[in-house]
Amino acid sequence: MKFSREIELRGHIVDSGILAKVMDCVVEYNGDFETEEFSLGRQKTDPSYARMQISAKTPEELTQIISELRRLGVLVTGEEEVTLQNVIKAKVAPEGFYSTTNHPTYIHHDGEWIAVANMKMDALIRVDAATKTASCVVQGKLLPGDNVVVGEEGVRVDFPERPREIGVFEFMGGEVSSERPSKTMIRQIAKELLQIKQSGKKIALVGGPAIIHTGAAEAVSAMIREGYINVLFAGNALAAHDLEYSIFGTSLGMDLRTGELVSGGHRHHLYAINKIMDAGSIYAAVKTGIVTSGIMHECIKNNVPFVLAGSIRDDGPLPDVIQNVIDAQDAMRKHIPELGMVLMVATLLHSIAVGNLLPSHVKTICVDINPASVTKLMDRGTSQAIGMVSDAGTFMPLLLEELRALSSA
């Protein structure tokens, strides 16, 4: 005796590889499938349709298979409504709560399919019965009385299909290679960035201190000034070394203009922090003329919001750094819905942190001199990510050059 359920698939399920993923998943978990109906789109833009019977030897095996298939975007025929349970204790979820992906998600509740807002991976779904709305919430934000989704029945995920047009994200294919033609790739990234900008979405930079050390600060400053970067996520280090460069002309004890070591220069980042502390904030230091150039200067002059998230390694830290990591998450999360692209450049930990907050549709560019770091950054669950093994001091100036060329064409 076998246990079975019927599923449906719609969309560009063949050329996007989703149908093959479904079949592979069923076989991997020792199940069987029978295709009851299949309709292939006749034109390039036509969707396809498949109806399949999925079976397994035990109810437990079938549940496991269906659970995996849901995350590939299948629609389970005869889907029941979601099960909701109340939170009894703050930050403690009911057993068996639904853990989210970062793909668009819907719940079947009160006779309707409701879109879940603010999607991110590894969160829960909280439902407001009064307003018939649902949203992602992290476990640490749960309060007594919250209704959260338990189990997977009544939850539908829209697995992202491959875009019909071949662009840089499709060409790169999720691979990491130092042998790609960098200038060509950067030109394509610039085109994608301009398209996102024209659509009204914003571009964020997650930047590390290597941007300053490698001489890319002026390019990044220009990108902020010219409207190509609209949000900055970073830590204490990028800001401290950027301010050091503005005040003293040094970074890591070296004069970036001449390339020569400066006697006592290793103290300059601490001296810079001290000056900002005395001013009260980076904003005050810019307004009073202590800081007259650099990335932080351009953010303040051009009303570009920034979130500086602290870590246990920070010197100082600067007064603008948010030292409570949960508060830093909340501050970054406010900007996520506006984003269409994120540039992650030369900072592994901050980039992974931001990647965990992103829905899957946000395009992500991961750049680092270390191939292993690029691979880790790309493995954030997004379907729209490419990686480049490159020095920040090479990548950012070339990107600015291509943006200017395309914008003036």
N, C-alpha and C positions, 0 to 999 in steps of 0.2 A: 504494500500500500504506500502511495506517495501523497504528499501534501503539496498543494499548488496555489498560486495566485496569478492573476492576469495583470500584465503591465502594458503601458502604451508609451511610444516615443514619437515626438513630433519635431520637425525642423530639419536642418541640414545635417542629418544624423549619420550620413554615409561619409561624405568628404571631410567632415569634422572628426571622424573616427569614433563617435559616441556609440554607434551600434556595435562596433567591434569591441569597445571597452566593456559593454554590457555582456556580450557573449563570453569574453575572456573571464569576466568576474564570476559568472555563473559556473563555468567550468572549474575555476580555481577553488571555489567553495563546494565542489562535489555535487553541484546541482545539474539539472537538465533544463533545456529550453525547447519549446516548439513554437515556430513562427506560424501564427494563425492568419495573419493578414500583413501584406507588405505592399506599399505603394511608393514608387520612386519618383521624385519630382522630375518632370520632363524638361523643364527649362532651368537655367542656372539659378534663377531666383526662386524657383518653386520649392516648397518644403516637401520632405518625405514623411512617411508614416509607417509605423510598425506596431503590430499588436502581437504579444507573445505570452505564452503560458510558461511560467517558471515553476519548477517542481523540485522537491527534495525528499529525502527519506524520512525526516523527522520534522516536527513543527519548529524545533530549535534551529535546525539547519536552514529551513526556509526563512525564518525570521532574520537570521544572520545575512543571508543572500539579499533579501529585500532591503535590509538596512544599508548594505553597500550600494545597491542599485539606486536607492533614493538619492544618494549623494552624486550620482551621475545624471540626475535630472529626470528619471523615469516617473511616469504618473501611474500610480497603483489604482487599478479599477476598483470601484466600490469603496473608495477611501473613507474611513470613518472620521469623525471630528477629533480634534486634538483633545488630549486629557490634560486638565489643569489641576495643579495642587497649590495650596497656600504655603507660603513661607512662614514658619513658626518662629524661628530665631534669626536675628540679623546675621547675614553673611553665610547662612547655612541653607543649602538648597535641598529640596526633597530628593529622596533616592531615585535614581533612574532618570534624572532630568535630561532634556535634550541638549546636546553640545553642538554648537553651530559651526558651519563652515563660513567662509567669507563670500560665498556666492549668493546671488539674489534668492530669497527664501520667502515662502508663503505658508500660511497655516489655514486649515479648514476649521472655521469656528463660527458657530451660530448660523450655519447655512451659507456662509460666504468664504471665499478665499481672500485672505487679508495679507497684504505685503508687510514683511517685517522690516522696520526702519533701522538705519545705522548698523548695517551688517558688518561683522568682524568675526574672525575665527575664535574658537575656544571661549564662547560666551553662552548665555542662556537666553531664552525668549520669554519676555515678560508681557503679559496680556492685560490690557485695561478693558474690562468687560463693559464699563459705562460708555466708553467712546468707541468701542470696537476697534482698537488699535493694538499693534504689537511692535515691540522693539527689542533690540539686543541690550543685554545688561550683563556686566561682569559680576562675578560672584561676590566680590567685595562690596558691591552696591546694593545687595539684596536687603530688603526691609521686611519686618513682620507684616503679613497681610498681602504681600505681593503674590500674584498668580503667575506661575511659571509652567511652561510646557514640559510634560513628563512623557517619556517614550518617543517613538517616531511616527506613530499613526497620525495621519492628518497633517504631516509636514511635507512640503514639496520644495525641491531645490532646482533652480534653473542653472544647469551646468553650462558655462559659457561655450558657445560655438566659435570655431575659427572664423574670423572675418572673411567675407567673400573676396575682398581685394587683398592682394599680396603686398604687404608693407614690410618695414624693417623688423617688426616683431615676429612676423611669420617667417621671414627669410632667415633670421638668426636661429629660429627653432628651439629656443631655450638652451642653446649650447654656450659653453664658455670657452673661448679660445683667444690666445694672444696673437694668432696668425691671421685674424680677420683684417681686411683693409680698413684701417682705423678712420682715415679721412672720409671714405665713402660712407661708413657706418654713422659717423658723426653728422654728415650732411643729412642722412635720412632721419636721424634723431631730431635734428633741427627742424625738419619739415613737420614731423609729428608734433613737436612742441608748439610750432606756430599754428597748426590746425586746432590743437586743444585750446590755445589762447584765443583764437578766433571764435571758438564755440562758446566762450564765456566761462570756461573752467579755469582753475588756477594751477600754477606750477609751484611745487615746493622743493626746496633743497634741504637734504639731510647732510650736513657737512662736518668733516673732522678737521683737526688742526693741521693736517698735511696740506690742506688747501693753502694755508699761510706759508708753511715751510717750503713748499715747492714753487712758490711765486705765482700762484693762481689767484691771489686775493684781489688784484686789480681787475681781472676778468670777471670775477664774481661780483665785485662792486659795480662794474658797468652793467652786468646783467640785471642787477636789482634796479639800478638807476633807469635803465631803458625798458623796464617792465617785463622782462623775461622770467624773473623769479619773484613770486608773489607772497611766499611764506618761507620762513627759515626755521628749521628744527636743528638744534645742535646742543653741545654740552658746554661746560665752563671753558674747556681747552680752546675751542675755536675762537670764542669771543675774547678770551684773555690774550692769546697770541695775536689776534687781529688788532686789539687795542694797543698791545705792545709795539706792533709794527707801526701803527699810526703815531704813537707818542715818541718812540725811540728809534724807529727804523730797523729794528732787529727782530729776529725770531730764533729761538734756541741758541742765543748767544752769538748769532751771526748777523752781520749787516747785509740785508737782502739786496741792497743796491750795489754793493761792491763784491759780495761773496767772502768778505774777510771776517775773521773772528774778532769780536770786540772784548777788550779786557773788562771783566765783571759783567759781561752781557747775559750770562746765565741767570742773573738776578732780575733782569728787566721785566719779565712777565709778572714777578711779584711786585715790583715797583709800579707796574701799570695797574695791577689790581688795587694796590694801595691808593693810587690817585683816584680811581673810580669810587672806592669806598669813601674817600674824603668828599668827593662831589655828591655822593648819595645814590647815584644810579648812572647807568650808561647814558640815559636820556639827558640827565643834568650835565654830564661831562661833554656831550655834544653841544648842548645849548650854550654852555659857558665857554666853548672854544678850546677845551682841553683836548678833545678828539676832533680832528678836522678832516679825516679821510678814513677809508676802509669799509669793510662789510657792515659792521654795526652802525657806523656813521650813515651809510646809505639807507639802511633799514629805517632809521629814525627820520631822516630827511625826506624819505619817500613814503612814509606811513606803511611800511611793510612789517606785518606782525612777526615776532620771533618768539620761540619757546626754547629756553635754555634749561635743559634737564640735568640735574646734578648726579654725581656718582661718588663713591667712597674715595676715589683717587684725586678729587678736586683740591687745588690750591686756592686758598681764600675762603670760599669761592666768591665770585663777583656778586654784588647785592641783587642783581637781576636773575640769578640762577635759582630755579625752583628746586629746593633740596629734598622735598618729600616726593618720592617717585610716583605715588598715586595722584598727587596734585598735578604733577607734570603730565601724566597720562591724560588727565581730564582737560588740561590746557591744550594739549595737542589734538585731542578728540574734537574740540570745537571747530577746528579748521578742516577736518577730514572730509565732510560732505561737499566742500567747495572744490576739492582737488580733482584734476584730471590726469596729472602726471607728477611723479616724484623722482627727483634725481638723488640717488644715494651715493655720495662720493667720499671715499677714504675714511669711513667710520663704520666699523662692523657692528658694535653693540647698539649704538643709537639707531642704525638703519634697521636692524632686526626688530627693535622695539617699535619703530614706526610701521614696519611691514606688518606686524601683528595687528595693527589697528586698521589696516586698509581693506576695503571691499575689493573683490577680485577684478572689478572693471577698471581700476586705476592703473594706468601704465607706469611701469617702474623701470628705471635705468640704474643698474648697479655697476659702479666703477671702483676698482681697487687695483693696486699694483700686485696684490697677492691673489692668484687664481682660486685658492681655497676659500678666501673671504668672499669672492664674487659668487661662488657656488652656494655658499651658505645664505647669502643675501637673496639669491633667486629662489631658494627653496622655502618661500613664504606662502605658498598656496595660490599665488596669483597666476592667472592665465595670460597676463600681458606683461611679461618681464623679459629683459635682455641684459646680458652681462658683458662688460668690456674689461679686459685686463689692461690697465693704463695708469700712468702717473697723473695725478690730479693737475699738476702743473702743465701737462700736455693737453689733457682732455678739455678743461674749461676754456682756455684761450681759443682752441680750435672750434669749440662749440659756439662761442661768442662770434668768431669770425664768420662761421656759416650762417648764424642767425642774422647778422647784419647784411650779408650778401643776399640772402633770400628775401629779407624785408625790403631791400632797396631795388630788387629786380622788378 
